[in-house]
């Protein structure tokens, strides 16, 4: 499983730690080209600040291009792979036999993220997280490469009213059905 958002978070966290400017496309691209899977284990990539940094560096075409091969290589490994991210079905693996577009209302996403951050010990308010999500969604949906676009052949899975286990079960059913169709074709 590859959470592709962690790649962008790792680039942002590393660039900031090195004293770089998150708004500098060349500096961010250079960091992205050095990325290794080991960077994803850094606890700093799961913080609120890392999420904001990811959204900022992810807007740079140089970063997206540098991380494209990394993600595609992971997606094409023998036996298949699971990738989680905003542009997997449209950009990274457009020919994948099973695609899910997982969504939830901004309020539910904010609640989930708020719980995650507070469990990690971060002091942050729900309203702040909701505002962060609104800004990120607006930034990501307004870009020319539109990472929030749903692939036309992706199954929609709205988890707003689902528990984690119900969402996992629904996703598993969708993938199993897609695999059956793919194996029959």
C-alpha positions in Angstrom: 0.0 0.0 0.0 1.3 3.4 -0.9 -0.3 6.5 0.4 0.9 8.9 -2.3 0.0 11.9 -0.2 2.9 10.9 2.0 5.3 11.4 -0.9 4.3 15.0 -1.3 4.3 15.4 2.5 7.9 14.0 2.6 9.0 16.5 -0.1 7.4 19.4 1.8 8.8 18.4 5.2 12.3 17.8 3.8 12.4 21.1 1.9 11.2 23.0 4.9 13.7 21.2 7.2 16.5 22.2 4.7 15.4 25.8 4.9 14.0 25.8 1.4 11.0 27.8 0.2 7.8 25.7 -0.4 6.9 28.2 -3.2 10.1 27.5 -5.1 9.3 25.0 -7.9 13.0 24.2 -8.7 14.0 23.6 -5.1 10.9 21.5 -4.4 11.5 19.5 -7.6 15.1 18.9 -6.6 14.0 17.5 -3.3 11.3 15.3 -5.0 14.0 13.8 -7.3 16.0 12.7 -4.2 13.0 11.1 -2.5 13.3 7.5 -1.2 10.7 5.3 0.4 12.6 5.6 3.7 11.4 9.2 4.0 7.8 8.0 4.4 8.6 6.6 7.9 9.4 10.0 9.3 6.6 10.8 11.8 6.8 14.5 10.7 5.1 13.6 7.4 1.8 12.8 9.3 1.5 16.3 11.0 -0.8 19.1 10.1 2.1 21.2 8.9 3.1 18.4 6.5 -0.3 18.4 5.0 -0.1 22.1 4.2 3.4 21.7 2.9 2.3 18.8 0.6 -0.5 20.9 -0.9 1.9 23.7 -1.6 4.7 21.7 -3.2 2.2 19.4 -5.0 1.1 22.4 -7.0 4.6 22.5 -8.7 4.8 20.6 -12.0 8.4 19.8 -11.3 7.4 17.9 -8.1 4.5 16.1 -9.8 6.8 15.0 -12.7 9.5 13.8 -10.3 7.1 11.7 -8.3 5.2 10.3 -11.3 7.8 7.6 -12.0 8.0 6.6 -8.4 4.3 6.1 -8.2 4.0 4.3 -11.5 6.7 1.9 -10.6 5.0 1.1 -7.4 1.6 0.6 -9.2 3.1 -1.7 -11.8 4.7 -4.2 -9.4 4.0 -7.9 -10.1 0.8 -9.1 -8.4 -0.6 -5.6 -8.3 -0.6 -2.8 -5.8 -2.8 -0.5 -3.8 -2.3 3.2 -4.1 -4.2 5.9 -2.3 -4.1 9.4 -3.6 -6.0 12.2 -5.4 -4.9 11.4 -9.0 -4.2 7.7 -9.1 -7.0 6.7 -11.5 -6.6 9.6 -13.8 -2.8 10.2 -14.0 -0.8 7.5 -12.2 -2.5 4.3 -13.2 -5.3 5.2 -15.7 -5.3 1.6 -17.0 -5.8 0.0 -13.5 -8.4 -2.7 -13.6 -9.9 -1.5 -10.3 -10.4 2.1 -9.4 -12.2 3.7 -6.5 -12.9 7.3 -6.0 -13.3 7.5 -2.2 -14.9 10.6 -0.8 -16.6 12.0 2.3 -18.1 15.3 3.2 -15.6 18.0 4.1 -17.0 18.0 7.6 -16.5 14.3 8.1 -13.0 14.4 6.6 -12.2 17.3 9.0 -13.6 15.3 12.0 -11.5 12.2 11.0 -8.3 14.3 10.5 -8.9 16.2 13.8 -9.2 13.0 15.7 -6.0 11.6 14.0 -4.0 14.8 14.9 -5.2 15.1 18.4 -4.4 11.4 19.0 -0.9 12.2 17.8 -0.7 15.0 20.4 -1.2 18.0 18.2 -3.3 20.8 19.6 -5.6 21.9 16.9 -9.3 22.8 16.6 -11.8 21.2 14.4 -12.7 24.5 12.7 -9.0 25.0 11.7 -8.9 21.5 10.1 -12.1 22.2 8.2 -10.7 25.4 6.9 -7.4 23.6 5.9 -9.5 21.0 4.0 -11.5 23.7 2.2 -8.3 25.5 1.2 -6.6 22.3 0.0 -9.6 21.2 -2.0 -9.9 24.6 -3.6 -6.2 24.6 -4.5 -6.2 21.1 -5.8 -9.4 21.3 -7.8 -8.4 24.6 -9.4 -5.2 23.3 -11.0 -4.9 22.4 -14.7 -3.9 18.8 -13.9 -7.0 18.5 -11.5 -5.9 15.8 -9.1 -9.4 15.7 -7.6 -11.0 14.6 -10.8 -12.8 11.2 -10.7 -11.7 8.8 -13.4 -14.7 8.0 -15.6 -14.4 4.3 -14.8 -13.8 4.7 -11.1 -16.4 3.4 -8.7 -17.6 6.1 -6.3 -17.4 5.2 -2.6 -18.8 7.9 -0.4 -17.7 7.0 3.2 -19.4 9.9 4.9 -21.8 7.7 6.8 -19.5 4.6 7.0 -17.3 3.3 9.8 -13.8 2.3 8.9 -14.7 -1.4 8.7 -17.8 -0.7 6.6 -15.7 1.4 4.2 -13.1 -1.3 4.0 -15.7 -4.0 3.3 -17.3 -1.8 0.6 -13.9 -1.2 -1.1 -13.1 -4.9 -1.0 -16.4 -5.8 -2.7 -15.8 -3.2 -5.4 -12.2 -4.4 -6.1 -13.3 -8.1 -6.1 -16.0 -7.3 -8.7 -13.5 -5.3 -10.8 -11.0 -8.2 -10.6 -13.7 -10.7 -11.8 -14.6 -8.5 -14.7 -10.9 -8.0 -15.6 -10.1 -11.7 -15.4 -13.1 -12.5 -17.7 -12.0 -10.0 -20.3 
